[in-house]
Amino acid sequence: MGFHPMSRLPLPQLTFDNEFFWTSGADGVLRIQGCGDCKALIHPPQPICRYCYSHNVAPREVSGRAVLSAFTVNHRFSIPGLSAPYVVAQVAIEEDPRVRLTTNIIDCDPEELELGRVVEVVFEQNDDVWLPLFRPTSKSETAPLPDDEIAPTDFPKFVRPMLTTEKFEDTAAITGIGASKLGRRLMVSPLSLTIEASEAAIADAGLTLADIDGLSTYPAIDAMGMGEGGITALEGALGIRPTWINGGMDTFGPGGSVIAAVMAVATGMARHVLCFRTLWEATFNQLMKEGKLSPPGGARVNSWQAPFGATSAAHTLALNAQRHFHRYGTTKETLGWIALNQRANAALNPTAIYRDPMSMDDYLNARPITTPFGLYDCDVPCDGAVAVVVSAVDAAADAPKAPVYFEAIGTQIIERTDWDQTTLTHEPQVLGQAAHLWTRTSLRPNDVDVAELYDGFTFNCLSWLEALGFCGIGEAKDFLHGGAAIARDGVIPLNTHGGQLSHGRTHGMGLIHEAVSQLRGEAGERQVDDARVAVVSSGGLTPSGVMLLRTEA
């Protein structure tokens, strides 16, 4: 057992469910919750077995041996007690490889690590917590990699059939879009950005504030520059007295406020719903540097990743990207074609934050973040707001601009929702939602004229491209090579406004704004010819959603 005098922060919050796991190292034995009936191991621990639904669950001693399932060398992030560079990894437990632990690999040269290496637990005590770290066994053993619980090609088998031939999507349309000014460190009130975008969207729909009877947003918080305070803040400013509201973290991805609005219209709860999303991360980070805002977080967290320095979604996605590379032969250049495409499109967009030309050499030589990701694999923190008005379809007929209709929406959760227990080779919460989408329409991928796919990281975009069927599972390397297939005149024009990688991180709402602009023919120099059908994805990792939009009723 190792002991570091400087305690790591944050440490896990001990609870009734997890205390046995985080304190197992006191006697040097790793324990995982097990089912007494079907004998499965269950992690994170739950009060019920997800495999047989037995309540006969209890901690079980395991050997402490595991196989290295994926790893990433972190260069960008640090936490107290753990400075970069360090290795974040997922290891599959020997007794039940379905259980994967996020951890750190120690006592080895990262350059010598390889997938399939057998590792053993080493506990590091920090206060009342024993963190299970892992190191390669002395015999340099290898073992088979864990299998997918559901193979990427099998997700369609688990899609639930439609309950009725009547689609809720047919009841609503997008009638208005609006955006605030967008930039780095605007140093303005985030609520002022929300109001600017909202007023623009309402005017674009030919409506007034008095016509709005629904409000919808995500994530409805004011923390870390992630929002203006949600429904409470905007209603406090506008006083529109909505009959229906929606806001919260668990929805259909960052753009899920729009999907929820369609459902509200379909049930008759609202006629015109204002959906909005505001970020002011760039200003928030600057104010923290100046000491004008306190850093978020605390000494304890309810996270299975953060105590190991996996503090960003980048770490989880980097692990899955590495497995995609290993299984399908994908390369860093494959991701580079996505970044270069987004930058080329941003050059034609006057509102994009980064418009300078970028070459493959620029991309490959950029500052490393966490392998295989470099700086240009990551989206751009910014300040800005986007708003969308969703209206009842009969009301949309009177809108001053041509409505954009909802052809199909995919939302089904099929895989595990725990970030490190879910699909191995793609962004989590992408494959199921994409499969669900195509069961609600007769259209197919070759009917789509433009794709606005969530690109918090380049690998997100790759995952959505494969999941939606623009290329086969594992075929992105060939499909993306050279960038022609995703260019504005290619097989499927991708992220035509520059995406979040170059336009700026607007958490999916900017993608919806761009899809509507393309379908209306209002995209200026970056306009795709005769765009009539667009697909827009929202999120991943967290529960996500995907929408198929069209111009014709």
Long-range contacts (C-beta under 8 A, 24 or more apart in sequence): 1-25, 1-28, 1-122, 1-123, 1-124, 1-125, 1-130, 2-106, 2-122, 2-123, 2-124, 2-125, 2-133, 3-124, 3-125, 4-81, 4-124, 4-125, 4-126, 6-80, 6-81, 7-80, 7-81, 7-126, 7-127, 8-79, 8-80, 8-81, 8-82, 8-126, 8-131, 8-307, 9-79, 9-80, 9-81, 9-299, 10-79, 10-297, 10-298, 10-299, 10-300, 10-301, 10-303, 10-306, 10-307, 11-126, 11-127, 11-129, 11-299, 11-300, 11-301, 11-307, 12-129, 12-300, 12-301, 12-302, 12-303, 12-304, 12-307, 13-300, 13-301, 13-302, 14-128, 14-129, 14-300, 15-302, 17-44, 17-45, 17-46, 17-47, 18-44, 18-45, 20-45, 20-59, 21-45, 21-59, 22-129, 22-130, 22-131, 23-128, 23-129, 23-130, 24-59, 24-123, 24-130, 24-132, 25-123, 25-124, 25-125, 25-130, 25-131, 25-132, 26-130, 28-123, 29-61, 29-64, 30-61, 30-62, 30-63, 30-64, 30-121, 30-132, 31-59, 31-60, 31-61, 31-62, 32-59, 32-60, 32-62, 32-93, 32-95, 32-96, 32-99, 33-57, 33-58, 33-59, 33-60, 34-58, 34-59, 34-60, 40-96, 40-98, 41-93, 41-95, 41-96, 41-98, 41-99, 42-99, 43-93, 43-99, 43-100, 43-101, 43-421, 44-304, 44-418, 44-421, 62-93, 62-94, 62-95, 63-94, 63-95, 64-120, 64-121, 64-132, 65-93, 65-94, 65-118, 65-119, 65-120, 65-121, 65-137, 66-91, 66-92, 66-93, 66-94, 66-101, 66-118, 66-119, 66-120, 66-121, 66-134, 67-91, 67-92, 67-94, 67-97, 67-116, 67-117, 67-118, 67-119, 67-142, 67-143, 67-144, 67-145, 67-146, 68-105, 68-113, 68-114, 68-115, 68-116, 68-117, 68-118, 68-119, 68-134, 68-136, 69-100, 69-115, 69-145, 69-146, 69-319, 69-323, 69-424, 70-115, 70-319, 70-320, 70-322, 70-323, 70-424, 71-105, 71-110, 71-113, 71-115, 71-319, 71-322, 72-315, 72-318, 72-319, 72-322, 72-370, 72-371, 72-372, 72-373, 73-110, 73-368, 73-370, 73-371, 74-309, 74-310, 74-315, 74-369, 74-370, 75-367, 75-368, 75-369, 75-370, 75-371, 76-312, 76-314, 76-367, 76-368, 76-369, 76-370, 77-309, 77-311, 77-312, 77-315, 77-370, 78-309, 79-306, 79-309, 79-311, 81-126, 82-308, 82-309, 85-110, 86-309, 87-113, 88-305, 88-308, 88-309, 88-310, 88-315, 88-318, 88-319, 88-370, 89-134, 89-319, 90-319, 90-420, 91-119, 91-134, 92-145, 92-146, 94-143, 97-146, 97-147, 98-146, 98-149, 98-421, 99-421, 100-146, 100-420, 100-421, 101-132, 101-304, 101-420, 102-304, 102-305, 102-308, 102-310, 102-420, 103-131, 103-132, 103-133, 103-134, 103-308, 104-131, 104-133, 104-134, 104-308, 104-309, 105-133, 105-134, 105-135, 105-136, 106-133, 106-134, 106-135, 107-135, 107-136, 108-135, 108-136, 114-142, 115-145, 115-322, 115-323, 115-326, 116-142, 116-143, 116-144, 116-145, 117-141, 117-142, 118-142, 118-143, 129-307, 131-307, 131-308, 133-308, 146-424, 148-423, 148-424, 148-425, 149-415, 149-416, 149-423, 150-414, 150-415, 150-423, 152-423, 152-425, 152-426, 152-431, 152-466, 152-467, 152-473, 152-474, 153-473, 155-414, 155-415, 155-431, 155-432, 155-434, 155-435, 155-467, 156-435, 156-438, 156-439, 158-414, 158-432, 158-435, 159-412, 159-414, 159-432, 159-435, 159-436, 159-439, 160-412, 160-436, 161-439, 162-439, 162-440, 167-408, 167-440, 168-262, 168-263, 168-266, 168-409, 169-262, 169-405, 169-406, 169-407, 169-408, 169-409, 169-440, 170-393, 170-405, 170-406, 171-262, 171-265, 171-266, 171-392, 171-393, 172-261, 172-262, 172-265, 172-266, 172-390, 172-391, 172-392, 172-393, 172-396, 172-406, 173-390, 173-391, 173-393, 173-396, 173-399, 173-403, 173-404, 173-405, 173-406, 174-258, 174-388, 174-389, 174-390, 174-391, 174-403, 174-404, 174-405, 174-406, 174-512, 174-516, 174-549, 175-204, 175-205, 175-206, 175-207, 175-272, 175-389, 175-390, 175-391, 175-395, 175-396, 175-399, 175-401, 175-403, 176-201, 176-202, 176-203, 176-204, 176-205, 176-206, 176-207, 176-387, 176-388, 176-389, 176-391, 176-399, 176-401, 177-201, 177-204, 177-386, 177-387, 177-388, 177-389, 177-512, 177-513, 177-516, 177-517, 178-202, 178-203, 178-204, 178-386, 178-387, 178-388, 179-351, 179-384, 179-385, 179-386, 179-387, 179-510, 179-513, 180-278, 180-384, 180-385, 180-386, 181-384, 182-351, 182-353, 182-382, 182-383, 182-384, 182-503, 182-504, 182-506, 183-282, 183-353, 183-382, 183-383, 183-384, 184-282, 184-353, 184-380, 184-381, 184-382, 184-383, 185-282, 185-283, 185-286, 185-383, 186-280, 186-282, 186-283, 186-383, 186-384, 187-283, 187-286, 188-280, 188-283, 188-383, 189-228, 190-222, 190-225, 190-227, 190-228, 190-229, 190-278, 190-279, 190-280, 190-283, 190-383, 190-385, 191-228, 191-229, 191-233, 191-234, 191-237, 191-278, 193-228, 193-278, 193-280, 193-383, 193-384, 193-385, 194-228, 194-233, 194-234, 194-276, 194-278, 194-385, 194-387, 195-234, 195-237, 195-238, 196-385, 197-276, 197-278, 197-384, 197-385, 197-386, 197-387, 198-234, 198-238, 198-274, 198-276, 198-385, 198-387, 200-387, 201-274, 201-276, 201-387, 201-388, 201-389, 202-274, 202-387, 202-389, 204-389, 204-401, 205-272, 205-389, 205-391, 205-399, 205-400, 205-401, 206-398, 206-399, 206-400, 206-401, 207-272, 207-389, 209-238, 209-240, 210-240, 211-271, 211-272, 212-240, 212-242, 212-272, 212-273, 212-274, 212-389, 213-240, 213-242, 213-243, 213-244, 213-270, 213-271, 213-272, 213-273, 214-242, 214-243, 214-244, 214-245, 214-246, 214-261, 214-264, 214-265, 214-269, 214-270, 214-271, 214-272, 214-273, 214-274, 215-240, 215-242, 215-244, 215-245, 215-246, 215-247, 215-273, 215-274, 215-276, 216-245, 216-246, 216-247, 216-257, 216-258, 216-260, 216-261, 216-264, 216-273, 216-274, 216-275, 216-276, 216-390, 217-246, 217-247, 217-257, 217-275, 217-276, 217-277, 218-247, 218-248, 218-249, 218-251, 218-253, 218-254, 218-255, 218-256, 218-257, 218-277, 218-507, 219-247, 219-248, 219-249, 219-254, 220-247, 220-248, 220-249, 221-249, 223-296, 224-281, 224-284, 224-296, 225-279, 225-280, 225-281, 225-282, 225-283, 225-284, 225-285, 225-381, 225-383, 226-279, 226-281, 227-277, 227-278, 227-279, 228-278, 228-280, 228-385, 234-276, 242-270, 243-269, 243-270, 244-269, 244-270, 244-273, 249-542, 250-542, 250-543, 251-543, 251-545, 252-409, 252-411, 252-433, 252-538, 252-539, 252-543, 252-544, 252-545, 253-429, 253-454, 253-508, 253-537, 253-538, 253-539, 253-540, 253-542, 253-543, 253-544, 253-545, 254-454, 254-507, 254-508, 254-509, 254-538, 254-539, 255-507, 255-508, 255-509, 255-511, 255-512, 255-536, 255-538, 255-539, 255-545, 255-547, 256-538, 256-539, 256-543, 256-544, 256-545, 257-509, 258-388, 258-390, 258-509, 258-512, 258-538, 258-547, 259-409, 259-411, 259-538, 259-545, 259-547, 261-388, 261-390, 262-390, 262-406, 262-409, 265-390, 265-391, 265-392, 271-391, 271-392, 271-395, 272-389, 272-390, 272-391, 272-392, 272-395, 273-389, 273-390, 273-391, 274-387, 274-388, 274-389, 275-387, 275-388, 275-389, 275-390, 275-509, 276-385, 276-386, 276-387, 276-388, 276-509, 277-385, 277-386, 277-387, 277-506, 277-507, 277-508, 277-509, 278-384, 278-385, 279-381, 279-382, 279-383, 279-384, 279-385, 279-505, 279-506, 279-507, 280-383, 281-381, 281-382, 281-383, 281-505, 282-381, 282-382, 282-383, 283-383, 285-381, 304-418, 304-420, 305-419, 305-420, 312-370, 313-456, 313-457, 313-541, 314-369, 314-370, 314-373, 314-378, 314-457, 315-370, 316-419, 316-420, 316-428, 316-541, 317-373, 317-427, 317-457, 317-459, 317-460, 317-541, 318-370, 318-371, 318-372, 318-373, 318-459, 319-420, 320-423, 320-424, 320-425, 320-426, 320-427, 320-428, 320-459, 320-463, 321-372, 321-373, 321-459, 322-371, 322-372, 323-424, 323-425, 324-425, 324-426, 324-459, 324-462, 324-474, 325-372, 327-425, 327-474, 328-425, 328-474, 328-475, 328-476, 328-477, 329-477, 330-462, 330-474, 330-476, 330-477, 331-477, 332-364, 332-372, 332-374, 333-360, 333-364, 333-481, 334-462, 334-476, 334-477, 334-480, 334-481, 335-372, 335-373, 335-377, 335-458, 335-459, 335-462, 336-360, 336-363, 336-364, 336-376, 336-458, 337-480, 337-481, 337-482, 337-483, 337-486, 338-455, 338-458, 338-461, 338-462, 338-480, 338-486, 338-494, 338-501, 339-363, 339-376, 339-377, 339-458, 339-501, 340-483, 341-483, 341-486, 341-487, 341-494, 341-495, 342-455, 342-494, 342-495, 342-498, 342-499, 342-501, 342-502, 342-503, 343-376, 343-498, 343-501, 343-502, 344-487, 345-488, 345-495, 345-496, 345-497, 345-498, 345-499, 345-502, 345-526, 346-497, 346-498, 346-499, 346-502, 346-503, 347-498, 348-524, 348-525, 348-526, 349-497, 349-498, 349-503, 349-524, 349-526, 351-497, 351-503, 352-497, 352-498, 352-502, 352-503, 352-504, 353-380, 353-382, 353-502, 353-503, 353-504, 354-380, 354-498, 354-502, 354-503, 355-498, 355-502, 373-457, 373-458, 373-459, 376-458, 376-501, 377-457, 377-458, 377-459, 377-501, 378-456, 378-457, 378-501, 379-455, 379-456, 379-457, 379-499, 379-500, 379-501, 379-504, 379-505, 380-500, 380-501, 380-502, 380-503, 380-504, 380-505, 381-505, 382-504, 382-505, 382-506, 384-504, 384-506, 384-510, 386-506, 386-509, 386-510, 386-512, 386-513, 387-509, 388-509, 388-512, 388-513, 388-516, 393-553, 401-520, 402-520, 402-551, 403-553, 404-515, 404-516, 404-519, 404-520, 404-549, 404-550, 404-551, 405-549, 405-550, 405-551, 405-552, 405-553, 406-547, 406-548, 406-549, 407-441, 407-443, 407-533, 407-548, 407-549, 407-550, 408-437, 408-438, 408-440, 408-441, 408-443, 408-547, 408-548, 409-437, 409-440, 409-545, 409-546, 409-547, 409-548, 410-434, 410-435, 410-436, 410-437, 410-438, 410-440, 410-545, 410-546, 410-547, 411-436, 411-543, 411-544, 411-545, 411-546, 412-436, 413-543, 417-543, 419-541, 425-474, 426-463, 426-466, 426-467, 427-459, 427-460, 427-463, 427-464, 427-540, 427-541, 428-540, 428-541, 429-539, 429-540, 429-541, 429-542, 429-543, 429-544, 430-460, 430-463, 430-464, 430-467, 430-537, 430-540, 430-544, 431-463, 431-467, 433-467, 433-537, 433-544, 433-545, 433-546, 434-464, 434-467, 434-468, 434-469, 434-537, 434-546, 435-467, 437-468, 437-535, 437-546, 437-547, 437-548, 438-469, 441-548, 443-533, 443-548, 444-469, 445-469, 445-470, 445-492, 447-533, 448-492, 448-533, 448-534, 448-535, 448-548, 449-493, 449-518, 449-528, 449-530, 449-531, 449-532, 449-533, 449-534, 450-492, 450-493, 450-496, 450-515, 450-518, 450-519, 450-528, 450-531, 450-533, 450-534, 450-535, 451-492, 451-493, 451-494, 451-495, 451-534, 451-535, 452-494, 452-495, 452-496, 452-497, 452-499, 452-511, 452-512, 452-514, 452-515, 452-518, 452-534, 452-535, 452-536, 452-537, 453-494, 453-495, 453-511, 453-535, 453-536, 453-537, 454-500, 454-508, 454-511, 454-537, 454-538, 454-539, 454-540, 454-544, 455-495, 455-499, 455-500, 455-501, 456-500, 456-505, 456-540, 458-501, 460-540, 461-494, 461-495, 461-499, 463-540, 464-537, 464-540, 464-546, 465-492, 465-494, 468-535, 468-537, 468-546, 488-526, 488-528, 489-529, 493-528, 493-531, 496-523, 496-526, 496-528, 497-523, 497-526, 508-536, 508-537, 508-538, 508-539, 511-536, 511-537, 511-538, 512-536, 512-538, 512-547, 515-549, 516-549, 519-549, 519-550, 519-551, 520-551
